[in-house]
Amino acid sequence: MMISLLLLACGPKSTPPAETATDFRSTQPAPLPARPFVMPTPTKATLSNGIPVVVVENHETPLVYARIVFRAGAASDPRPGLAYVTLDMMNEGAAGMSAEQLSAATKKLATNLGAAARMDASEVGMSCLKANLAPSLDLMAAVVKEPTFPKSEWAILEQQHLQELEAARDNPNSVADRVFDAVTWSGGYIGNLPTAKDYESLTVADRKPEAVLS
């Protein structure tokens, strides 16, 4: 009896049925109906200090995105590279907090906070949960109003900028872009290109937001 059962277990398995033309994988599903798109209407206001504010509401998720934009960037630099350096350093320490403490504070709130300079503008941006909006705005205000520009952090960022310039020399596209901008704009606008000497000569005293962002 045991032998017959073993033989039955080891016998050939039944062949699965062949897929038919009606199998669900043989027909591509039809697209869903197009969802109507309604352009959100921004609400505009002006703060007591004259700063314009634009608010766009979307209540599908409990998230808030905020940006403070300045009409000044690398193109209007009094010294090449100054805007990039200043904005890079603004969230490396502020209001008595070190870079590590500021990073820990934003992580505790699940908040993203950063600053960057563009060619024609600079900005400090923040995203957070709606429930954490007030303390997140406090951190954002600290970065904008009370950056400390610690020398220890600049030593790290300076090396990063210098390494990026060094790597660009081995990249044909980067070389072509820099040569094109320099020839086209002759040291003005996007031809105002920072060099290693520019970065090495910048000091903490040079990085004043009111001088770069005004």
C-alpha positions in Angstrom: 0.0 0.0 0.0 2.8 2.4 0.9 4.7 1.6 -2.4 1.7 2.4 -4.5 1.2 5.7 -2.8 4.8 6.7 -3.4 4.5 5.8 -7.0 1.4 7.9 -7.3 3.2 10.9 -5.7 6.1 10.6 -8.1 4.1 10.1 -11.2 3.8 12.7 -14.0 1.9 15.9 -13.1 -1.0 17.0 -15.2 -0.2 19.6 -17.9 -1.7 23.0 -17.1 -4.3 24.2 -19.6 -3.0 26.3 -22.5 -3.8 29.9 -22.4 -6.8 30.8 -24.5 -7.4 33.9 -26.6 -9.6 35.2 -23.8 -6.9 35.3 -21.2 -6.8 38.7 -19.5 -3.1 39.2 -20.4 -3.7 39.0 -24.1 -5.7 42.2 -24.1 -4.3 45.6 -23.2 -6.6 47.3 -20.7 -8.3 50.5 -21.8 -7.2 53.8 -20.3 -9.3 55.3 -17.5 -11.4 58.4 -18.4 -9.4 61.6 -18.4 -9.6 63.5 -15.2 -10.7 67.2 -15.6 -7.9 69.6 -14.8 -8.8 72.9 -13.1 -6.0 75.4 -12.8 -5.8 76.5 -9.1 -6.5 80.2 -8.5 -3.7 81.8 -6.4 -4.5 84.2 -3.6 -2.3 87.3 -3.4 -1.5 89.5 -0.4 1.1 91.8 0.8 2.8 91.7 4.3 3.1 94.7 6.4 6.8 95.0 5.4 5.8 95.2 1.7 6.8 91.6 0.8 4.2 90.1 -1.7 2.8 86.6 -0.9 1.2 84.2 -3.2 -0.8 81.2 -1.8 -2.0 78.3 -3.9 -4.3 75.8 -2.0 -4.6 72.1 -2.5 -6.1 70.1 0.3 -5.7 66.6 -1.1 -2.6 66.0 1.1 -1.7 67.6 4.5 1.6 69.1 3.2 2.8 72.6 2.9 5.5 73.9 0.5 6.9 77.4 1.0 9.6 79.4 -0.9 11.1 82.7 -0.2 12.4 84.0 -3.6 14.9 86.8 -4.0 15.3 88.7 -7.3 19.1 88.3 -7.3 21.3 85.5 -8.2 24.7 84.5 -9.6 24.3 86.8 -12.7 24.4 89.8 -10.4 27.3 88.7 -8.2 29.6 91.4 -7.2 32.2 88.6 -7.1 32.0 85.4 -9.0 30.7 82.5 -6.9 29.5 84.6 -4.0 25.8 83.9 -4.4 26.3 80.2 -4.7 28.5 80.2 -1.6 26.2 82.4 0.4 23.1 80.3 -0.2 24.9 77.0 0.3 26.1 78.2 3.7 22.8 79.7 4.9 21.5 76.3 6.2 24.8 75.2 7.7 24.1 76.9 11.0 21.7 79.6 12.1 20.3 81.3 15.3 22.9 79.6 17.6 22.3 76.1 16.0 25.2 74.2 14.4 24.7 72.5 11.1 24.1 69.2 12.9 21.6 70.8 15.3 19.7 72.4 12.5 19.6 69.2 10.6 18.3 67.3 13.7 15.6 69.9 14.2 14.3 69.6 10.7 14.4 65.8 10.8 12.5 65.8 14.1 9.7 67.7 12.3 10.0 65.7 9.1 10.8 69.0 7.3 12.9 69.6 4.3 14.8 72.9 4.3 17.3 74.2 1.9 18.7 77.2 0.1 20.2 77.7 -3.4 21.3 80.4 -5.8 20.2 80.3 -9.4 21.4 82.5 -12.3 18.6 85.1 -12.0 17.2 84.4 -8.5 17.9 82.8 -5.1 15.6 81.0 -2.8 15.1 79.4 0.5 12.6 76.5 0.3 10.8 74.4 2.8 8.3 71.5 2.8 6.6 70.1 5.9 3.5 68.5 7.3 0.7 70.9 7.9 0.7 70.0 11.6 4.4 71.1 11.9 4.0 74.3 9.9 4.6 76.8 12.7 7.9 75.4 14.0 9.1 74.7 10.5 8.5 78.3 9.5 10.5 79.3 12.6 13.5 77.3 11.3 13.1 78.8 7.9 13.1 82.3 9.4 16.2 81.5 11.4 18.0 80.4 8.2 17.0 83.6 6.4 17.5 86.1 9.2 20.3 84.6 11.4 22.7 82.5 9.4 26.1 82.1 11.2 28.4 80.9 8.3 30.7 78.8 10.5 34.2 78.6 9.2 34.4 74.8 9.9 31.4 74.2 7.5 32.9 76.6 4.9 36.1 74.6 4.9 34.1 71.5 3.9 32.0 73.3 1.2 35.0 75.1 -0.2 36.6 71.8 -0.9 33.4 70.5 -2.5 33.3 73.5 -4.9 37.0 73.1 -5.7 36.5 69.4 -6.4 33.6 70.2 -8.7 35.7 72.6 -10.7 38.5 70.1 -10.9 36.1 67.4 -12.1 34.6 69.8 -14.7 38.0 70.1 -16.4 37.8 66.4 -17.3 34.3 66.7 -18.6 34.2 67.8 -22.3 30.6 69.1 -22.0 31.4 71.2 -19.0 34.5 72.6 -20.7 32.4 73.4 -23.8 29.7 75.1 -21.7 32.1 77.3 -19.8 34.0 78.3 -22.9 30.7 79.1 -24.8 29.4 81.2 -21.9 32.6 83.1 -21.4 32.9 83.9 -25.2 29.2 84.7 -25.6 28.8 86.9 -22.5 32.4 88.1 -22.2 32.5 88.0 -18.4 29.0 89.3 -17.9 25.7 87.5 -17.0 26.2 83.8 -17.2 29.8 84.4 -18.4 30.6 85.5 -14.8 32.1 82.2 -14.0 33.7 81.4 -10.6 37.2 79.9 -10.5 39.2 78.1 -7.9 40.9 81.4 -7.0 37.5 83.1 -6.5 36.4 80.4 -4.0 39.7 80.4 -2.2 39.6 84.2 -1.7 36.1 84.4 -0.3 35.9 85.1 3.5 33.1 84.9 6.0 32.8 88.7 6.0 32.0 88.5 2.2 29.0 86.3 2.7 26.4 88.8 3.9 22.9 88.0 2.6 22.0 91.6 2.4 24.9 92.2 0.0 24.1 89.2 -2.2 20.3 89.2 -2.2 19.6 92.9 -2.4 
